Amino acid sequence: MEKRWYRFKRDRVIAGVISGLAWYSQIHPLWLRGGLLLAMLSGAILPMLFVGLGVAYIAAIFILPEVPTDLEPEVMPLVNGLLRPVKQRLLAGVCAGLAKYYKLDVNIVRFATLLLSIFGGIGIIAYAVAWLMMPSVGKENLE
């Protein structure tokens, strides 16, 4: 069977393009997402780079097929057990995943995130980074 680049369903943040490329190249998706984020931020200095990466990503959404369910591998977590569950999500499931991992009440984690977001803005950045780092539990594995 030939090796192909697919868009992944399980470990997607937007459309699964980066996740699929990560599995294709055997690199953890966090590294590719971080590299793309840095390239996009440097694109603020070089507007053509920003536009070019954005157009390439959007084109890949339409060109790449989604992986067939029987070929999709398991989620590759950065930290074992730290996942974003489908249940208990309000936005992306980051707070629910952290609460489950650290055995805390999800409302405490959400309140702390809200406070960190209001006072200093670090909560927004931390939430976005955690969203990119934490794989999502697939819908077939509801908890």
Rosetta constraint file for C-alpha pairs under 8 A:
AtomPair CA 3 CA 24 HARMONIC 7.59 0.50
AtomPair CA 4 CA 24 HARMONIC 7.11 0.50
AtomPair CA 5 CA 20 HARMONIC 6.11 0.50
AtomPair CA 5 CA 21 HARMONIC 6.21 0.50
AtomPair CA 5 CA 24 HARMONIC 5.82 0.50
AtomPair CA 5 CA 64 HARMONIC 7.15 0.50
AtomPair CA 6 CA 17 HARMONIC 7.26 0.50
AtomPair CA 6 CA 20 HARMONIC 5.23 0.50
AtomPair CA 6 CA 21 HARMONIC 7.38 0.50
AtomPair CA 6 CA 64 HARMONIC 5.69 0.50
AtomPair CA 6 CA 65 HARMONIC 5.51 0.50
AtomPair CA 6 CA 66 HARMONIC 5.42 0.50
AtomPair CA 6 CA 67 HARMONIC 5.16 0.50
AtomPair CA 7 CA 15 HARMONIC 6.95 0.50
AtomPair CA 7 CA 16 HARMONIC 4.60 0.50
AtomPair CA 7 CA 17 HARMONIC 4.80 0.50
AtomPair CA 7 CA 18 HARMONIC 7.71 0.50
AtomPair CA 7 CA 19 HARMONIC 6.94 0.50
AtomPair CA 7 CA 20 HARMONIC 4.84 0.50
AtomPair CA 7 CA 21 HARMONIC 7.79 0.50
AtomPair CA 7 CA 61 HARMONIC 7.57 0.50
AtomPair CA 7 CA 64 HARMONIC 6.12 0.50
AtomPair CA 7 CA 65 HARMONIC 6.03 0.50
AtomPair CA 7 CA 66 HARMONIC 4.56 0.50
AtomPair CA 7 CA 67 HARMONIC 5.88 0.50
AtomPair CA 8 CA 12 HARMONIC 6.14 0.50
AtomPair CA 8 CA 15 HARMONIC 7.65 0.50
AtomPair CA 8 CA 16 HARMONIC 4.59 0.50
AtomPair CA 8 CA 17 HARMONIC 6.86 0.50
AtomPair CA 8 CA 19 HARMONIC 6.03 0.50
AtomPair CA 8 CA 20 HARMONIC 5.18 0.50
AtomPair CA 8 CA 66 HARMONIC 5.95 0.50
AtomPair CA 8 CA 67 HARMONIC 5.71 0.50
AtomPair CA 8 CA 72 HARMONIC 7.27 0.50
AtomPair CA 9 CA 15 HARMONIC 7.73 0.50
AtomPair CA 9 CA 16 HARMONIC 6.07 0.50
AtomPair CA 9 CA 66 HARMONIC 7.08 0.50
AtomPair CA 9 CA 67 HARMONIC 7.33 0.50
AtomPair CA 10 CA 75 HARMONIC 6.87 0.50
AtomPair CA 10 CA 135 HARMONIC 7.65 0.50
AtomPair CA 10 CA 136 HARMONIC 6.31 0.50
AtomPair CA 10 CA 137 HARMONIC 6.86 0.50
AtomPair CA 10 CA 138 HARMONIC 5.31 0.50
AtomPair CA 11 CA 16 HARMONIC 6.78 0.50
AtomPair CA 11 CA 19 HARMONIC 6.07 0.50
AtomPair CA 11 CA 75 HARMONIC 6.36 0.50
AtomPair CA 11 CA 135 HARMONIC 5.27 0.50
AtomPair CA 11 CA 136 HARMONIC 5.77 0.50
AtomPair CA 11 CA 137 HARMONIC 7.99 0.50
AtomPair CA 12 CA 16 HARMONIC 4.20 0.50
AtomPair CA 12 CA 17 HARMONIC 7.60 0.50
AtomPair CA 12 CA 18 HARMONIC 7.78 0.50
AtomPair CA 12 CA 19 HARMONIC 5.97 0.50
AtomPair CA 12 CA 135 HARMONIC 7.64 0.50
AtomPair CA 12 CA 136 HARMONIC 7.57 0.50
AtomPair CA 13 CA 131 HARMONIC 7.61 0.50
AtomPair CA 13 CA 132 HARMONIC 6.74 0.50
AtomPair CA 15 CA 61 HARMONIC 6.52 0.50
AtomPair CA 16 CA 20 HARMONIC 5.97 0.50
AtomPair CA 17 CA 21 HARMONIC 6.26 0.50
AtomPair CA 17 CA 57 HARMONIC 7.29 0.50
AtomPair CA 17 CA 60 HARMONIC 6.71 0.50
AtomPair CA 17 CA 61 HARMONIC 6.55 0.50
AtomPair CA 17 CA 64 HARMONIC 7.79 0.50
AtomPair CA 18 CA 22 HARMONIC 6.04 0.50
AtomPair CA 18 CA 29 HARMONIC 6.67 0.50
AtomPair CA 18 CA 32 HARMONIC 6.68 0.50
AtomPair CA 18 CA 33 HARMONIC 6.63 0.50
AtomPair CA 19 CA 23 HARMONIC 6.38 0.50
AtomPair CA 19 CA 29 HARMONIC 5.38 0.50
AtomPair CA 20 CA 24 HARMONIC 6.09 0.50
AtomPair CA 21 CA 25 HARMONIC 6.08 0.50
AtomPair CA 21 CA 29 HARMONIC 7.98 0.50
AtomPair CA 22 CA 26 HARMONIC 5.74 0.50
AtomPair CA 22 CA 27 HARMONIC 4.92 0.50
AtomPair CA 22 CA 28 HARMONIC 5.84 0.50
AtomPair CA 22 CA 29 HARMONIC 5.00 0.50
AtomPair CA 22 CA 32 HARMONIC 6.63 0.50
AtomPair CA 23 CA 27 HARMONIC 6.37 0.50
AtomPair CA 23 CA 28 HARMONIC 7.35 0.50
AtomPair CA 23 CA 29 HARMONIC 7.51 0.50
AtomPair CA 27 CA 31 HARMONIC 7.11 0.50
AtomPair CA 27 CA 32 HARMONIC 7.49 0.50
AtomPair CA 28 CA 32 HARMONIC 7.17 0.50
AtomPair CA 28 CA 76 HARMONIC 7.34 0.50
AtomPair CA 28 CA 78 HARMONIC 7.76 0.50
AtomPair CA 29 CA 33 HARMONIC 6.04 0.50
AtomPair CA 29 CA 133 HARMONIC 7.93 0.50
AtomPair CA 30 CA 34 HARMONIC 5.94 0.50
AtomPair CA 30 CA 78 HARMONIC 7.98 0.50
AtomPair CA 30 CA 132 HARMONIC 6.60 0.50
AtomPair CA 30 CA 133 HARMONIC 5.54 0.50
AtomPair CA 31 CA 35 HARMONIC 6.06 0.50
AtomPair CA 32 CA 36 HARMONIC 6.06 0.50
AtomPair CA 33 CA 37 HARMONIC 6.04 0.50
AtomPair CA 33 CA 132 HARMONIC 7.14 0.50
AtomPair CA 34 CA 38 HARMONIC 6.13 0.50
AtomPair CA 35 CA 39 HARMONIC 6.09 0.50
AtomPair CA 36 CA 40 HARMONIC 6.01 0.50
AtomPair CA 37 CA 41 HARMONIC 6.09 0.50
AtomPair CA 38 CA 42 HARMONIC 6.08 0.50
AtomPair CA 39 CA 43 HARMONIC 6.03 0.50
AtomPair CA 39 CA 49 HARMONIC 7.66 0.50
AtomPair CA 39 CA 50 HARMONIC 7.51 0.50
AtomPair CA 40 CA 44 HARMONIC 6.83 0.50
AtomPair CA 40 CA 49 HARMONIC 7.22 0.50
AtomPair CA 40 CA 50 HARMONIC 5.19 0.50
AtomPair CA 40 CA 53 HARMONIC 7.12 0.50
AtomPair CA 41 CA 45 HARMONIC 7.61 0.50
AtomPair CA 41 CA 50 HARMONIC 7.62 0.50
AtomPair CA 42 CA 46 HARMONIC 6.48 0.50
AtomPair CA 42 CA 49 HARMONIC 7.86 0.50
AtomPair CA 42 CA 50 HARMONIC 7.63 0.50
AtomPair CA 43 CA 47 HARMONIC 5.14 0.50
AtomPair CA 43 CA 48 HARMONIC 6.90 0.50
AtomPair CA 43 CA 49 HARMONIC 4.87 0.50
AtomPair CA 43 CA 50 HARMONIC 4.14 0.50
AtomPair CA 43 CA 51 HARMONIC 7.73 0.50
AtomPair CA 44 CA 50 HARMONIC 6.43 0.50
AtomPair CA 46 CA 50 HARMONIC 6.79 0.50
AtomPair CA 47 CA 51 HARMONIC 6.22 0.50
AtomPair CA 48 CA 52 HARMONIC 5.81 0.50
AtomPair CA 49 CA 53 HARMONIC 6.05 0.50
AtomPair CA 50 CA 54 HARMONIC 6.21 0.50
AtomPair CA 51 CA 55 HARMONIC 6.08 0.50
AtomPair CA 52 CA 56 HARMONIC 6.08 0.50
AtomPair CA 53 CA 57 HARMONIC 6.11 0.50
AtomPair CA 54 CA 58 HARMONIC 6.24 0.50
AtomPair CA 55 CA 59 HARMONIC 6.02 0.50
AtomPair CA 56 CA 60 HARMONIC 6.12 0.50
AtomPair CA 57 CA 61 HARMONIC 6.43 0.50
AtomPair CA 58 CA 62 HARMONIC 6.88 0.50
AtomPair CA 59 CA 63 HARMONIC 6.10 0.50
AtomPair CA 60 CA 64 HARMONIC 5.51 0.50
AtomPair CA 67 CA 71 HARMONIC 6.60 0.50
AtomPair CA 67 CA 72 HARMONIC 6.12 0.50
AtomPair CA 68 CA 72 HARMONIC 6.47 0.50
AtomPair CA 75 CA 135 HARMONIC 6.64 0.50
AtomPair CA 75 CA 136 HARMONIC 7.85 0.50
AtomPair CA 75 CA 137 HARMONIC 7.73 0.50
AtomPair CA 76 CA 135 HARMONIC 7.33 0.50
AtomPair CA 77 CA 81 HARMONIC 7.32 0.50
AtomPair CA 77 CA 82 HARMONIC 6.94 0.50
AtomPair CA 77 CA 83 HARMONIC 7.24 0.50
AtomPair CA 77 CA 134 HARMONIC 6.78 0.50
AtomPair CA 77 CA 135 HARMONIC 6.07 0.50
AtomPair CA 78 CA 82 HARMONIC 7.74 0.50
AtomPair CA 78 CA 133 HARMONIC 6.98 0.50
AtomPair CA 78 CA 134 HARMONIC 7.14 0.50
AtomPair CA 81 CA 101 HARMONIC 6.66 0.50
AtomPair CA 82 CA 97 HARMONIC 6.28 0.50
AtomPair CA 82 CA 98 HARMONIC 6.89 0.50
AtomPair CA 82 CA 101 HARMONIC 5.86 0.50
AtomPair CA 82 CA 134 HARMONIC 6.46 0.50
AtomPair CA 82 CA 135 HARMONIC 7.82 0.50
AtomPair CA 83 CA 94 HARMONIC 7.95 0.50
AtomPair CA 83 CA 97 HARMONIC 5.38 0.50
AtomPair CA 83 CA 98 HARMONIC 7.88 0.50
AtomPair CA 83 CA 134 HARMONIC 5.43 0.50
AtomPair CA 83 CA 135 HARMONIC 5.37 0.50
AtomPair CA 83 CA 136 HARMONIC 5.60 0.50
AtomPair CA 83 CA 137 HARMONIC 6.19 0.50
AtomPair CA 84 CA 92 HARMONIC 7.26 0.50
AtomPair CA 84 CA 93 HARMONIC 4.87 0.50
AtomPair CA 84 CA 94 HARMONIC 5.54 0.50
AtomPair CA 84 CA 96 HARMONIC 6.76 0.50
AtomPair CA 84 CA 97 HARMONIC 4.62 0.50
AtomPair CA 84 CA 98 HARMONIC 7.95 0.50
AtomPair CA 84 CA 134 HARMONIC 6.20 0.50
AtomPair CA 84 CA 135 HARMONIC 6.08 0.50
AtomPair CA 84 CA 136 HARMONIC 4.50 0.50
AtomPair CA 84 CA 137 HARMONIC 5.91 0.50
AtomPair CA 85 CA 89 HARMONIC 7.08 0.50
AtomPair CA 85 CA 93 HARMONIC 5.91 0.50
AtomPair CA 85 CA 96 HARMONIC 6.84 0.50
AtomPair CA 85 CA 97 HARMONIC 6.01 0.50
AtomPair CA 85 CA 136 HARMONIC 6.05 0.50
AtomPair CA 85 CA 137 HARMONIC 5.16 0.50
AtomPair CA 85 CA 138 HARMONIC 7.93 0.50
AtomPair CA 85 CA 142 HARMONIC 7.32 0.50
AtomPair CA 85 CA 143 HARMONIC 6.97 0.50
AtomPair CA 86 CA 93 HARMONIC 6.84 0.50
AtomPair CA 86 CA 136 HARMONIC 7.23 0.50
AtomPair CA 86 CA 137 HARMONIC 6.27 0.50
AtomPair CA 86 CA 138 HARMONIC 7.19 0.50
AtomPair CA 86 CA 139 HARMONIC 6.47 0.50
AtomPair CA 86 CA 142 HARMONIC 6.34 0.50
AtomPair CA 86 CA 143 HARMONIC 7.49 0.50
AtomPair CA 87 CA 93 HARMONIC 7.92 0.50
AtomPair CA 87 CA 142 HARMONIC 6.70 0.50
AtomPair CA 87 CA 143 HARMONIC 6.50 0.50
AtomPair CA 88 CA 93 HARMONIC 6.86 0.50
AtomPair CA 88 CA 96 HARMONIC 6.19 0.50
AtomPair CA 89 CA 93 HARMONIC 4.36 0.50
AtomPair CA 89 CA 94 HARMONIC 7.85 0.50
AtomPair CA 89 CA 96 HARMONIC 6.54 0.50
AtomPair CA 92 CA 131 HARMONIC 6.83 0.50
AtomPair CA 93 CA 97 HARMONIC 6.02 0.50
AtomPair CA 94 CA 98 HARMONIC 6.17 0.50
AtomPair CA 94 CA 127 HARMONIC 6.89 0.50
AtomPair CA 94 CA 130 HARMONIC 6.54 0.50
AtomPair CA 94 CA 131 HARMONIC 6.04 0.50
AtomPair CA 94 CA 134 HARMONIC 7.47 0.50
AtomPair CA 95 CA 99 HARMONIC 5.99 0.50
AtomPair CA 95 CA 106 HARMONIC 6.37 0.50
AtomPair CA 95 CA 109 HARMONIC 5.78 0.50
AtomPair CA 95 CA 110 HARMONIC 5.79 0.50
AtomPair CA 95 CA 113 HARMONIC 7.88 0.50
AtomPair CA 96 CA 100 HARMONIC 6.16 0.50
AtomPair CA 96 CA 106 HARMONIC 5.50 0.50
AtomPair CA 96 CA 109 HARMONIC 7.83 0.50
AtomPair CA 97 CA 101 HARMONIC 6.11 0.50
AtomPair CA 98 CA 102 HARMONIC 6.07 0.50
AtomPair CA 98 CA 106 HARMONIC 7.96 0.50
AtomPair CA 98 CA 109 HARMONIC 7.48 0.50
AtomPair CA 99 CA 103 HARMONIC 5.54 0.50
AtomPair CA 99 CA 104 HARMONIC 4.67 0.50
AtomPair CA 99 CA 105 HARMONIC 5.95 0.50
AtomPair CA 99 CA 106 HARMONIC 5.03 0.50
AtomPair CA 99 CA 109 HARMONIC 6.28 0.50
AtomPair CA 100 CA 104 HARMONIC 6.41 0.50
AtomPair CA 100 CA 105 HARMONIC 7.96 0.50
AtomPair CA 100 CA 106 HARMONIC 7.57 0.50
AtomPair CA 104 CA 108 HARMONIC 7.24 0.50
AtomPair CA 104 CA 109 HARMONIC 7.40 0.50
AtomPair CA 105 CA 109 HARMONIC 6.86 0.50
AtomPair CA 106 CA 110 HARMONIC 6.21 0.50
AtomPair CA 107 CA 111 HARMONIC 5.99 0.50
AtomPair CA 108 CA 112 HARMONIC 6.13 0.50
AtomPair CA 109 CA 113 HARMONIC 6.14 0.50
AtomPair CA 110 CA 114 HARMONIC 6.13 0.50
AtomPair CA 111 CA 115 HARMONIC 6.20 0.50
AtomPair CA 112 CA 116 HARMONIC 6.13 0.50
AtomPair CA 113 CA 117 HARMONIC 6.06 0.50
AtomPair CA 113 CA 123 HARMONIC 5.23 0.50
AtomPair CA 113 CA 124 HARMONIC 7.76 0.50
AtomPair CA 113 CA 127 HARMONIC 7.66 0.50
AtomPair CA 114 CA 118 HARMONIC 6.19 0.50
AtomPair CA 114 CA 123 HARMONIC 6.77 0.50
AtomPair CA 115 CA 119 HARMONIC 6.01 0.50
AtomPair CA 115 CA 123 HARMONIC 7.42 0.50
AtomPair CA 116 CA 120 HARMONIC 6.44 0.50
AtomPair CA 116 CA 121 HARMONIC 6.16 0.50
AtomPair CA 116 CA 122 HARMONIC 5.76 0.50
AtomPair CA 116 CA 123 HARMONIC 4.40 0.50
AtomPair CA 116 CA 124 HARMONIC 7.65 0.50
AtomPair CA 117 CA 121 HARMONIC 4.26 0.50
AtomPair CA 117 CA 122 HARMONIC 5.69 0.50
AtomPair CA 117 CA 123 HARMONIC 4.03 0.50
AtomPair CA 117 CA 124 HARMONIC 5.25 0.50
AtomPair CA 118 CA 123 HARMONIC 7.71 0.50
AtomPair CA 121 CA 125 HARMONIC 6.93 0.50
AtomPair CA 122 CA 126 HARMONIC 5.97 0.50
AtomPair CA 123 CA 127 HARMONIC 5.89 0.50
AtomPair CA 124 CA 128 HARMONIC 6.18 0.50
AtomPair CA 125 CA 129 HARMONIC 6.17 0.50
AtomPair CA 126 CA 130 HARMONIC 6.04 0.50
AtomPair CA 127 CA 131 HARMONIC 6.01 0.50
AtomPair CA 128 CA 132 HARMONIC 6.38 0.50
AtomPair CA 129 CA 133 HARMONIC 6.19 0.50
AtomPair CA 130 CA 134 HARMONIC 5.75 0.50
AtomPair CA 131 CA 135 HARMONIC 7.81 0.50
AtomPair CA 137 CA 141 HARMONIC 6.35 0.50
AtomPair CA 137 CA 142 HARMONIC 7.40 0.50
AtomPair CA 138 CA 142 HARMONIC 7.13 0.50
